Amino acid sequence: MLHNSLKKLFRPGTAPQAAAAPPPAASLRRSNGLREFCRELRGQEGLRVLDLGAASQANISFFTELGHKIYTEDLYPALNSSAYRVRDENRQWRFEPDAFLTENLSYQMLLFDAVLCWDLLDQLEENALRPVVYRLHRIVKPGGVLLSFFHTAEPGAAVPIYRYRIQGSDTLELIPGAGSPCVARSTIATSRPCSRISTP
């Protein structure tokens, strides 16, 4: 609460210290993108859905109750891992998408009918965006659907990290992630939140 975050603690012989701010609370949001995504899956059974966020029982239950099979691969820790970064000729750290894709998103071609990307694409280094999208194109069937969110912040701005839990066909619970905000890296200005995968 506001009065708690502003409260000062005074002790004899010490400077005043600010009380620790409470952690941000989870929030529920309506999502038109999720509604479109679910509408594309409506009336079908036995689809394969890939969730690229943190494992969530809510998400697993939502899709299994609809008769689909869900796979989960949390790519967020890997994106921030030093294992996929090397120094370039200017001694600056650079993300290596080839090394990343050697150990991640390793599925047979045309396996999935739908993918939940959440805000993953918005957090990719610019040199990784095209290779990752190409890999998704390979593992998703023609006519498959992909849900992706993009922050409205300018590239390079700090944006909050969330975990997404499905509470209904158009409702998400946003759970603030641990650690510092991430950086919005992509240069995509606008994007449909739910897109179809087409053949080349």
Biotite code that builds the C-alpha atoms (Angstrom):
import biotite.structure as struc

atoms = struc.array([
    struc.Atom([0.000, 0.000, 0.000], chain_id="A", res_id=1, res_name="MET", atom_name="CA", element="C"),
    struc.Atom([1.088, 3.570, -0.659], chain_id="A", res_id=2, res_name="LEU", atom_name="CA", element="C"),
    struc.Atom([1.411, 4.655, 2.966], chain_id="A", res_id=3, res_name="HIS", atom_name="CA", element="C"),
    struc.Atom([3.599, 1.620, 3.663], chain_id="A", res_id=4, res_name="ASN", atom_name="CA", element="C"),
    struc.Atom([5.942, 2.362, 0.753], chain_id="A", res_id=5, res_name="SER", atom_name="CA", element="C"),
    struc.Atom([6.403, 5.950, 1.928], chain_id="A", res_id=6, res_name="LEU", atom_name="CA", element="C"),
    struc.Atom([6.796, 5.200, 5.639], chain_id="A", res_id=7, res_name="LYS", atom_name="CA", element="C"),
    struc.Atom([10.201, 6.050, 7.117], chain_id="A", res_id=8, res_name="LYS", atom_name="CA", element="C"),
    struc.Atom([11.898, 4.149, 9.877], chain_id="A", res_id=9, res_name="LEU", atom_name="CA", element="C"),
    struc.Atom([13.874, 6.224, 12.383], chain_id="A", res_id=10, res_name="PHE", atom_name="CA", element="C"),
    struc.Atom([16.362, 4.795, 14.815], chain_id="A", res_id=11, res_name="ARG", atom_name="CA", element="C"),
    struc.Atom([18.637, 6.661, 17.228], chain_id="A", res_id=12, res_name="PRO", atom_name="CA", element="C"),
    struc.Atom([22.046, 7.334, 15.746], chain_id="A", res_id=13, res_name="GLY", atom_name="CA", element="C"),
    struc.Atom([21.133, 6.248, 12.216], chain_id="A", res_id=14, res_name="THR", atom_name="CA", element="C"),
    struc.Atom([19.899, 8.000, 9.113], chain_id="A", res_id=15, res_name="ALA", atom_name="CA", element="C"),
    struc.Atom([16.258, 7.479, 8.164], chain_id="A", res_id=16, res_name="PRO", atom_name="CA", element="C"),
    struc.Atom([15.692, 4.471, 5.904], chain_id="A", res_id=17, res_name="GLN", atom_name="CA", element="C"),
    struc.Atom([12.849, 3.851, 3.496], chain_id="A", res_id=18, res_name="ALA", atom_name="CA", element="C"),
    struc.Atom([10.766, 0.770, 4.153], chain_id="A", res_id=19, res_name="ALA", atom_name="CA", element="C"),
    struc.Atom([11.050, -1.913, 1.490], chain_id="A", res_id=20, res_name="ALA", atom_name="CA", element="C"),
    struc.Atom([8.367, -1.577, -1.172], chain_id="A", res_id=21, res_name="ALA", atom_name="CA", element="C"),
    struc.Atom([5.959, -4.511, -1.352], chain_id="A", res_id=22, res_name="PRO", atom_name="CA", element="C"),
    struc.Atom([6.346, -6.796, -4.370], chain_id="A", res_id=23, res_name="PRO", atom_name="CA", element="C"),
    struc.Atom([3.996, -6.030, -7.266], chain_id="A", res_id=24, res_name="PRO", atom_name="CA", element="C"),
    struc.Atom([0.772, -7.994, -7.148], chain_id="A", res_id=25, res_name="ALA", atom_name="CA", element="C"),
    struc.Atom([-0.606, -10.281, -9.827], chain_id="A", res_id=26, res_name="ALA", atom_name="CA", element="C"),
    struc.Atom([-3.328, -8.810, -12.001], chain_id="A", res_id=27, res_name="SER", atom_name="CA", element="C"),
    struc.Atom([-6.059, -10.080, -14.303], chain_id="A", res_id=28, res_name="LEU", atom_name="CA", element="C"),
    struc.Atom([-6.257, -8.742, -17.854], chain_id="A", res_id=29, res_name="ARG", atom_name="CA", element="C"),
    struc.Atom([-8.664, -9.225, -20.720], chain_id="A", res_id=30, res_name="ARG", atom_name="CA", element="C"),
    struc.Atom([-6.833, -10.342, -23.853], chain_id="A", res_id=31, res_name="SER", atom_name="CA", element="C"),
    struc.Atom([-8.289, -10.004, -27.334], chain_id="A", res_id=32, res_name="ASN", atom_name="CA", element="C"),
    struc.Atom([-5.269, -11.880, -28.668], chain_id="A", res_id=33, res_name="GLY", atom_name="CA", element="C"),
    struc.Atom([-5.938, -14.879, -26.430], chain_id="A", res_id=34, res_name="LEU", atom_name="CA", element="C"),
    struc.Atom([-9.609, -14.806, -27.416], chain_id="A", res_id=35, res_name="ARG", atom_name="CA", element="C"),
    struc.Atom([-8.659, -14.951, -31.121], chain_id="A", res_id=36, res_name="GLU", atom_name="CA", element="C"),
    struc.Atom([-6.140, -17.718, -30.412], chain_id="A", res_id=37, res_name="PHE", atom_name="CA", element="C"),
    struc.Atom([-8.758, -19.860, -28.649], chain_id="A", res_id=38, res_name="CYS", atom_name="CA", element="C"),
    struc.Atom([-11.332, -19.167, -31.336], chain_id="A", res_id=39, res_name="ARG", atom_name="CA", element="C"),
    struc.Atom([-8.953, -20.593, -33.955], chain_id="A", res_id=40, res_name="GLU", atom_name="CA", element="C"),
    struc.Atom([-8.699, -23.814, -31.926], chain_id="A", res_id=41, res_name="LEU", atom_name="CA", element="C"),
    struc.Atom([-12.414, -24.095, -31.238], chain_id="A", res_id=42, res_name="ARG", atom_name="CA", element="C"),
    struc.Atom([-14.153, -27.224, -32.474], chain_id="A", res_id=43, res_name="GLY", atom_name="CA", element="C"),
    struc.Atom([-10.942, -29.204, -32.864], chain_id="A", res_id=44, res_name="GLN", atom_name="CA", element="C"),
    struc.Atom([-9.436, -31.911, -30.679], chain_id="A", res_id=45, res_name="GLU", atom_name="CA", element="C"),
    struc.Atom([-6.045, -33.527, -30.313], chain_id="A", res_id=46, res_name="GLY", atom_name="CA", element="C"),
    struc.Atom([-4.047, -30.453, -31.332], chain_id="A", res_id=47, res_name="LEU", atom_name="CA", element="C"),
    struc.Atom([-0.465, -29.962, -30.194], chain_id="A", res_id=48, res_name="ARG", atom_name="CA", element="C"),
    struc.Atom([0.114, -26.633, -28.419], chain_id="A", res_id=49, res_name="VAL", atom_name="CA", element="C"),
    struc.Atom([3.603, -25.338, -27.524], chain_id="A", res_id=50, res_name="LEU", atom_name="CA", element="C"),
    struc.Atom([3.845, -22.966, -24.541], chain_id="A", res_id=51, res_name="ASP", atom_name="CA", element="C"),
    struc.Atom([7.141, -21.051, -24.552], chain_id="A", res_id=52, res_name="LEU", atom_name="CA", element="C"),
    struc.Atom([6.675, -19.567, -21.079], chain_id="A", res_id=53, res_name="GLY", atom_name="CA", element="C"),
    struc.Atom([7.183, -20.911, -17.582], chain_id="A", res_id=54, res_name="ALA", atom_name="CA", element="C"),
    struc.Atom([5.306, -24.145, -16.829], chain_id="A", res_id=55, res_name="ALA", atom_name="CA", element="C"),
    struc.Atom([1.851, -23.360, -15.500], chain_id="A", res_id=56, res_name="SER", atom_name="CA", element="C"),
    struc.Atom([-0.703, -25.836, -14.227], chain_id="A", res_id=57, res_name="GLN", atom_name="CA", element="C"),
    struc.Atom([-3.435, -23.380, -15.189], chain_id="A", res_id=58, res_name="ALA", atom_name="CA", element="C"),
    struc.Atom([-2.278, -23.367, -18.825], chain_id="A", res_id=59, res_name="ASN", atom_name="CA", element="C"),
    struc.Atom([-1.821, -27.144, -18.903], chain_id="A", res_id=60, res_name="ILE", atom_name="CA", element="C"),
    struc.Atom([-5.295, -27.748, -17.475], chain_id="A", res_id=61, res_name="SER", atom_name="CA", element="C"),
    struc.Atom([-6.928, -25.232, -19.819], chain_id="A", res_id=62, res_name="PHE", atom_name="CA", element="C"),
    struc.Atom([-5.736, -26.972, -22.983], chain_id="A", res_id=63, res_name="PHE", atom_name="CA", element="C"),
    struc.Atom([-5.946, -30.569, -21.782], chain_id="A", res_id=64, res_name="THR", atom_name="CA", element="C"),
    struc.Atom([-9.566, -29.979, -20.780], chain_id="A", res_id=65, res_name="GLU", atom_name="CA", element="C"),
    struc.Atom([-10.186, -28.875, -24.380], chain_id="A", res_id=66, res_name="LEU", atom_name="CA", element="C"),
    struc.Atom([-8.752, -32.186, -25.551], chain_id="A", res_id=67, res_name="GLY", atom_name="CA", element="C"),
    struc.Atom([-5.369, -30.892, -26.703], chain_id="A", res_id=68, res_name="HIS", atom_name="CA", element="C"),
    struc.Atom([-1.806, -31.920, -25.859], chain_id="A", res_id=69, res_name="LYS", atom_name="CA", element="C"),
    struc.Atom([0.434, -29.177, -24.494], chain_id="A", res_id=70, res_name="ILE", atom_name="CA", element="C"),
    struc.Atom([4.221, -28.994, -24.514], chain_id="A", res_id=71, res_name="TYR", atom_name="CA", element="C"),
    struc.Atom([6.121, -26.488, -22.365], chain_id="A", res_id=72, res_name="THR", atom_name="CA", element="C"),
    struc.Atom([9.590, -25.072, -22.984], chain_id="A", res_id=73, res_name="GLU", atom_name="CA", element="C"),
    struc.Atom([10.538, -22.055, -20.902], chain_id="A", res_id=74, res_name="ASP", atom_name="CA", element="C"),
    struc.Atom([12.968, -20.111, -23.114], chain_id="A", res_id=75, res_name="LEU", atom_name="CA", element="C"),
    struc.Atom([13.294, -17.040, -20.903], chain_id="A", res_id=76, res_name="TYR", atom_name="CA", element="C"),
    struc.Atom([16.157, -18.370, -18.696], chain_id="A", res_id=77, res_name="PRO", atom_name="CA", element="C"),
    struc.Atom([18.067, -19.529, -21.775], chain_id="A", res_id=78, res_name="ALA", atom_name="CA", element="C"),
    struc.Atom([17.783, -16.116, -23.420], chain_id="A", res_id=79, res_name="LEU", atom_name="CA", element="C"),
    struc.Atom([19.525, -14.547, -20.449], chain_id="A", res_id=80, res_name="ASN", atom_name="CA", element="C"),
    struc.Atom([22.133, -17.259, -20.072], chain_id="A", res_id=81, res_name="SER", atom_name="CA", element="C"),
    struc.Atom([25.796, -16.417, -20.642], chain_id="A", res_id=82, res_name="SER", atom_name="CA", element="C"),
    struc.Atom([26.132, -19.790, -22.402], chain_id="A", res_id=83, res_name="ALA", atom_name="CA", element="C"),
    struc.Atom([24.894, -18.227, -25.644], chain_id="A", res_id=84, res_name="TYR", atom_name="CA", element="C"),
    struc.Atom([26.954, -15.039, -25.543], chain_id="A", res_id=85, res_name="ARG", atom_name="CA", element="C"),
    struc.Atom([30.422, -14.435, -26.980], chain_id="A", res_id=86, res_name="VAL", atom_name="CA", element="C"),
    struc.Atom([32.602, -11.353, -27.275], chain_id="A", res_id=87, res_name="ARG", atom_name="CA", element="C"),
    struc.Atom([32.795, -9.801, -30.713], chain_id="A", res_id=88, res_name="ASP", atom_name="CA", element="C"),
    struc.Atom([35.765, -8.015, -32.283], chain_id="A", res_id=89, res_name="GLU", atom_name="CA", element="C"),
    struc.Atom([34.967, -4.934, -30.186], chain_id="A", res_id=90, res_name="ASN", atom_name="CA", element="C"),
    struc.Atom([34.970, -6.975, -26.981], chain_id="A", res_id=91, res_name="ARG", atom_name="CA", element="C"),
    struc.Atom([31.213, -6.501, -26.628], chain_id="A", res_id=92, res_name="GLN", atom_name="CA", element="C"),
    struc.Atom([28.988, -9.370, -25.593], chain_id="A", res_id=93, res_name="TRP", atom_name="CA", element="C"),
    struc.Atom([26.882, -10.680, -28.478], chain_id="A", res_id=94, res_name="ARG", atom_name="CA", element="C"),
    struc.Atom([24.059, -13.222, -28.470], chain_id="A", res_id=95, res_name="PHE", atom_name="CA", element="C"),
    struc.Atom([24.702, -16.339, -30.585], chain_id="A", res_id=96, res_name="GLU", atom_name="CA", element="C"),
    struc.Atom([21.361, -17.482, -32.089], chain_id="A", res_id=97, res_name="PRO", atom_name="CA", element="C"),
    struc.Atom([22.865, -20.550, -33.787], chain_id="A", res_id=98, res_name="ASP", atom_name="CA", element="C"),
    struc.Atom([24.159, -21.896, -30.476], chain_id="A", res_id=99, res_name="ALA", atom_name="CA", element="C"),
    struc.Atom([20.833, -21.067, -28.836], chain_id="A", res_id=100, res_name="PHE", atom_name="CA", element="C"),
    struc.Atom([18.808, -22.915, -31.481], chain_id="A", res_id=101, res_name="LEU", atom_name="CA", element="C"),
    struc.Atom([21.108, -25.936, -31.322], chain_id="A", res_id=102, res_name="THR", atom_name="CA", element="C"),
    struc.Atom([19.872, -26.621, -27.786], chain_id="A", res_id=103, res_name="GLU", atom_name="CA", element="C"),
    struc.Atom([16.419, -25.005, -27.801], chain_id="A", res_id=104, res_name="ASN", atom_name="CA", element="C"),
    struc.Atom([13.262, -25.318, -29.920], chain_id="A", res_id=105, res_name="LEU", atom_name="CA", element="C"),
    struc.Atom([14.604, -28.651, -31.161], chain_id="A", res_id=106, res_name="SER", atom_name="CA", element="C"),
    struc.Atom([11.467, -30.339, -32.477], chain_id="A", res_id=107, res_name="TYR", atom_name="CA", element="C"),
    struc.Atom([10.609, -32.231, -35.616], chain_id="A", res_id=108, res_name="GLN", atom_name="CA", element="C"),
    struc.Atom([9.219, -30.229, -38.490], chain_id="A", res_id=109, res_name="MET", atom_name="CA", element="C"),
    struc.Atom([5.494, -29.437, -38.618], chain_id="A", res_id=110, res_name="LEU", atom_name="CA", element="C"),
    struc.Atom([4.853, -30.868, -35.147], chain_id="A", res_id=111, res_name="LEU", atom_name="CA", element="C"),
    struc.Atom([2.689, -28.144, -33.592], chain_id="A", res_id=112, res_name="PHE", atom_name="CA", element="C"),
    struc.Atom([-0.695, -26.672, -34.413], chain_id="A", res_id=113, res_name="ASP", atom_name="CA", element="C"),
    struc.Atom([-0.357, -23.620, -32.160], chain_id="A", res_id=114, res_name="ALA", atom_name="CA", element="C"),
    struc.Atom([2.310, -21.736, -30.200], chain_id="A", res_id=115, res_name="VAL", atom_name="CA", element="C"),
    struc.Atom([2.037, -19.430, -27.179], chain_id="A", res_id=116, res_name="LEU", atom_name="CA", element="C"),
    struc.Atom([4.990, -17.059, -27.572], chain_id="A", res_id=117, res_name="CYS", atom_name="CA", element="C"),
    struc.Atom([3.719, -14.529, -25.031], chain_id="A", res_id=118, res_name="TRP", atom_name="CA", element="C"),
    struc.Atom([6.209, -11.583, -25.136], chain_id="A", res_id=119, res_name="ASP", atom_name="CA", element="C"),
    struc.Atom([9.198, -13.763, -26.037], chain_id="A", res_id=120, res_name="LEU", atom_name="CA", element="C"),
    struc.Atom([9.770, -12.264, -29.502], chain_id="A", res_id=121, res_name="LEU", atom_name="CA", element="C"),
    struc.Atom([9.824, -8.775, -28.027], chain_id="A", res_id=122, res_name="ASP", atom_name="CA", element="C"),
    struc.Atom([12.725, -9.752, -25.762], chain_id="A", res_id=123, res_name="GLN", atom_name="CA", element="C"),
    struc.Atom([14.961, -11.321, -28.391], chain_id="A", res_id=124, res_name="LEU", atom_name="CA", element="C"),
    struc.Atom([18.195, -9.714, -29.449], chain_id="A", res_id=125, res_name="GLU", atom_name="CA", element="C"),
    struc.Atom([17.759, -8.233, -32.911], chain_id="A", res_id=126, res_name="GLU", atom_name="CA", element="C"),
    struc.Atom([20.114, -10.769, -34.512], chain_id="A", res_id=127, res_name="ASN", atom_name="CA", element="C"),
    struc.Atom([18.072, -13.640, -33.019], chain_id="A", res_id=128, res_name="ALA", atom_name="CA", element="C"),
    struc.Atom([14.617, -12.522, -34.118], chain_id="A", res_id=129, res_name="LEU", atom_name="CA", element="C"),
    struc.Atom([14.728, -13.800, -37.704], chain_id="A", res_id=130, res_name="ARG", atom_name="CA", element="C"),
    struc.Atom([16.344, -17.209, -36.893], chain_id="A", res_id=131, res_name="PRO", atom_name="CA", element="C"),
    struc.Atom([13.862, -17.884, -34.079], chain_id="A", res_id=132, res_name="VAL", atom_name="CA", element="C"),
    struc.Atom([10.854, -16.935, -36.212], chain_id="A", res_id=133, res_name="VAL", atom_name="CA", element="C"),
    struc.Atom([12.207, -19.165, -38.989], chain_id="A", res_id=134, res_name="TYR", atom_name="CA", element="C"),
    struc.Atom([12.541, -22.067, -36.534], chain_id="A", res_id=135, res_name="ARG", atom_name="CA", element="C"),
    struc.Atom([8.953, -21.531, -35.377], chain_id="A", res_id=136, res_name="LEU", atom_name="CA", element="C"),
    struc.Atom([7.863, -21.527, -39.011], chain_id="A", res_id=137, res_name="HIS", atom_name="CA", element="C"),
    struc.Atom([9.524, -24.936, -39.455], chain_id="A", res_id=138, res_name="ARG", atom_name="CA", element="C"),
    struc.Atom([7.982, -26.636, -36.429], chain_id="A", res_id=139, res_name="ILE", atom_name="CA", element="C"),
    struc.Atom([4.428, -25.279, -36.832], chain_id="A", res_id=140, res_name="VAL", atom_name="CA", element="C"),
    struc.Atom([2.044, -26.780, -39.360], chain_id="A", res_id=141, res_name="LYS", atom_name="CA", element="C"),
    struc.Atom([0.773, -24.606, -42.237], chain_id="A", res_id=142, res_name="PRO", atom_name="CA", element="C"),
    struc.Atom([-2.358, -22.850, -41.021], chain_id="A", res_id=143, res_name="GLY", atom_name="CA", element="C"),
    struc.Atom([-1.209, -23.074, -37.402], chain_id="A", res_id=144, res_name="GLY", atom_name="CA", element="C"),
    struc.Atom([-1.665, -20.121, -35.054], chain_id="A", res_id=145, res_name="VAL", atom_name="CA", element="C"),
    struc.Atom([0.789, -18.168, -32.926], chain_id="A", res_id=146, res_name="LEU", atom_name="CA", element="C"),
    struc.Atom([0.035, -15.810, -30.048], chain_id="A", res_id=147, res_name="LEU", atom_name="CA", element="C"),
    struc.Atom([2.588, -13.075, -29.387], chain_id="A", res_id=148, res_name="SER", atom_name="CA", element="C"),
    struc.Atom([2.485, -9.861, -27.357], chain_id="A", res_id=149, res_name="PHE", atom_name="CA", element="C"),
    struc.Atom([4.591, -6.775, -28.047], chain_id="A", res_id=150, res_name="PHE", atom_name="CA", element="C"),
    struc.Atom([5.256, -3.963, -25.605], chain_id="A", res_id=151, res_name="HIS", atom_name="CA", element="C"),
    struc.Atom([4.440, -0.431, -26.664], chain_id="A", res_id=152, res_name="THR", atom_name="CA", element="C"),
    struc.Atom([7.720, 0.822, -25.177], chain_id="A", res_id=153, res_name="ALA", atom_name="CA", element="C"),
    struc.Atom([10.515, 1.938, -27.482], chain_id="A", res_id=154, res_name="GLU", atom_name="CA", element="C"),
    struc.Atom([13.223, -0.666, -28.214], chain_id="A", res_id=155, res_name="PRO", atom_name="CA", element="C"),
    struc.Atom([15.801, -0.508, -25.439], chain_id="A", res_id=156, res_name="GLY", atom_name="CA", element="C"),
    struc.Atom([13.338, 0.616, -22.779], chain_id="A", res_id=157, res_name="ALA", atom_name="CA", element="C"),
    struc.Atom([12.980, -1.375, -19.554], chain_id="A", res_id=158, res_name="ALA", atom_name="CA", element="C"),
    struc.Atom([9.753, -3.390, -19.499], chain_id="A", res_id=159, res_name="VAL", atom_name="CA", element="C"),
    struc.Atom([8.346, -5.641, -16.761], chain_id="A", res_id=160, res_name="PRO", atom_name="CA", element="C"),
    struc.Atom([8.729, -9.402, -16.851], chain_id="A", res_id=161, res_name="ILE", atom_name="CA", element="C"),
    struc.Atom([5.533, -11.418, -16.481], chain_id="A", res_id=162, res_name="TYR", atom_name="CA", element="C"),
    struc.Atom([4.475, -15.032, -16.335], chain_id="A", res_id=163, res_name="ARG", atom_name="CA", element="C"),
    struc.Atom([1.146, -15.651, -18.038], chain_id="A", res_id=164, res_name="TYR", atom_name="CA", element="C"),
    struc.Atom([-1.528, -17.925, -16.614], chain_id="A", res_id=165, res_name="ARG", atom_name="CA", element="C"),
    struc.Atom([-4.721, -18.555, -18.552], chain_id="A", res_id=166, res_name="ILE", atom_name="CA", element="C"),
    struc.Atom([-7.847, -18.031, -16.455], chain_id="A", res_id=167, res_name="GLN", atom_name="CA", element="C"),
    struc.Atom([-10.352, -18.213, -19.299], chain_id="A", res_id=168, res_name="GLY", atom_name="CA", element="C"),
    struc.Atom([-10.569, -18.009, -23.079], chain_id="A", res_id=169, res_name="SER", atom_name="CA", element="C"),
    struc.Atom([-10.065, -14.227, -22.943], chain_id="A", res_id=170, res_name="ASP", atom_name="CA", element="C"),
    struc.Atom([-8.546, -13.693, -19.483], chain_id="A", res_id=171, res_name="THR", atom_name="CA", element="C"),
    struc.Atom([-4.925, -13.843, -18.326], chain_id="A", res_id=172, res_name="LEU", atom_name="CA", element="C"),
    struc.Atom([-3.370, -13.589, -14.904], chain_id="A", res_id=173, res_name="GLU", atom_name="CA", element="C"),
    struc.Atom([-0.100, -11.666, -15.119], chain_id="A", res_id=174, res_name="LEU", atom_name="CA", element="C"),
    struc.Atom([2.385, -12.770, -12.469], chain_id="A", res_id=175, res_name="ILE", atom_name="CA", element="C"),
    struc.Atom([5.323, -10.363, -12.033], chain_id="A", res_id=176, res_name="PRO", atom_name="CA", element="C"),
    struc.Atom([8.571, -12.206, -12.592], chain_id="A", res_id=177, res_name="GLY", atom_name="CA", element="C"),
    struc.Atom([11.494, -12.183, -10.218], chain_id="A", res_id=178, res_name="ALA", atom_name="CA", element="C"),
    struc.Atom([14.470, -9.937, -10.834], chain_id="A", res_id=179, res_name="GLY", atom_name="CA", element="C"),
    struc.Atom([14.916, -6.696, -12.710], chain_id="A", res_id=180, res_name="SER", atom_name="CA", element="C"),
    struc.Atom([12.837, -5.602, -15.691], chain_id="A", res_id=181, res_name="PRO", atom_name="CA", element="C"),
    struc.Atom([14.010, -6.845, -19.057], chain_id="A", res_id=182, res_name="CYS", atom_name="CA", element="C"),
    struc.Atom([14.758, -4.720, -22.109], chain_id="A", res_id=183, res_name="VAL", atom_name="CA", element="C"),
    struc.Atom([12.341, -4.497, -25.023], chain_id="A", res_id=184, res_name="ALA", atom_name="CA", element="C"),
    struc.Atom([14.697, -5.390, -27.856], chain_id="A", res_id=185, res_name="ARG", atom_name="CA", element="C"),
    struc.Atom([12.680, -5.891, -31.002], chain_id="A", res_id=186, res_name="SER", atom_name="CA", element="C"),
    struc.Atom([12.157, -3.146, -33.546], chain_id="A", res_id=187, res_name="THR", atom_name="CA", element="C"),
    struc.Atom([8.688, -4.383, -34.500], chain_id="A", res_id=188, res_name="ILE", atom_name="CA", element="C"),
    struc.Atom([6.325, -1.459, -34.229], chain_id="A", res_id=189, res_name="ALA", atom_name="CA", element="C"),
    struc.Atom([3.003, -3.249, -34.548], chain_id="A", res_id=190, res_name="THR", atom_name="CA", element="C"),
    struc.Atom([1.869, -6.828, -34.828], chain_id="A", res_id=191, res_name="SER", atom_name="CA", element="C"),
    struc.Atom([-1.319, -8.820, -34.766], chain_id="A", res_id=192, res_name="ARG", atom_name="CA", element="C"),
    struc.Atom([-1.513, -10.616, -31.439], chain_id="A", res_id=193, res_name="PRO", atom_name="CA", element="C"),
    struc.Atom([-2.672, -13.834, -33.139], chain_id="A", res_id=194, res_name="CYS", atom_name="CA", element="C"),
    struc.Atom([-1.187, -14.811, -36.477], chain_id="A", res_id=195, res_name="SER", atom_name="CA", element="C"),
    struc.Atom([-1.473, -17.737, -38.840], chain_id="A", res_id=196, res_name="ARG", atom_name="CA", element="C"),
    struc.Atom([1.569, -19.648, -40.016], chain_id="A", res_id=197, res_name="ILE", atom_name="CA", element="C"),
    struc.Atom([1.494, -19.911, -43.810], chain_id="A", res_id=198, res_name="SER", atom_name="CA", element="C"),
    struc.Atom([3.624, -21.800, -46.282], chain_id="A", res_id=199, res_name="THR", atom_name="CA", element="C"),
    struc.Atom([6.450, -19.860, -48.015], chain_id="A", res_id=200, res_name="PRO", atom_name="CA", element="C"),
])
